[in-house]
């Protein structure tokens, strides 16, 4: 019979796997939506193009985050 600690470890392992699966689903959905919205062709995307697009998107989002979190100097 498994000990209480072994049962907790099994539950934790299961929970970690479920979290990992959910993150993967989100990654896949996000990627799909980005490709769809940008009208990109799956078959023509190389790994280098994917990396380049992700860098550009990250830079854009970081700039957006900085501009929305900057204090308003108009006051």
VENDANOR-V542324 format. One record per residue. N is the residue number from 1. OMEGA is omega in whole degrees, -180 to 180 (999 if undefined). D_LAST is the distance of its C-alpha to the last C-alpha in Angstrom with 1 decimal. Layout:
# VENDANOR-V542324
n:omega:d_last
N:OMEGA:D_LAST
N:OMEGA:D_LAST
This chain:
# VENDANOR-V542324
n:omega:d_last
1:-179:67.7
2:178:64.2
3:179:62.7
4:180:59.4
5:178:57.7
6:177:59.1
7:179:57.9
8:178:54.4
9:178:54.4
10:178:55.6
11:179:52.8
12:178:50.2
13:178:51.7
14:180:51.6
15:178:48.0
16:178:47.0
17:179:48.9
18:177:47.2
19:179:43.8
20:179:44.9
21:179:46.2
22:177:43.0
23:179:41.0
24:178:43.5
25:179:43.2
26:178:39.4
27:-178:39.8
28:179:42.4
29:179:40.5
30:179:37.4
31:180:39.6
32:-179:41.4
33:178:38.3
34:-179:36.9
35:-179:40.2
36:-177:40.6
37:-179:37.2
38:-179:37.6
39:179:41.2
40:179:42.7
41:-180:46.4
42:-175:47.3
43:-177:50.5
44:-179:48.9
45:175:46.3
46:179:47.5
47:179:46.3
48:178:44.7
49:178:42.8
50:179:41.6
51:-180:40.3
52:178:38.6
53:-179:36.9
54:177:35.8
55:180:34.3
56:180:32.4
57:180:31.2
58:178:30.1
59:179:28.2
60:-179:26.5
61:178:25.6
62:177:24.4
63:178:22.1
64:180:20.8
65:180:20.4
66:-178:18.5
67:180:16.1
68:180:15.5
69:178:15.2
70:179:12.8
71:-179:9.5
72:-177:6.6
73:-180:5.6
74:-175:3.8
75:999:0.0
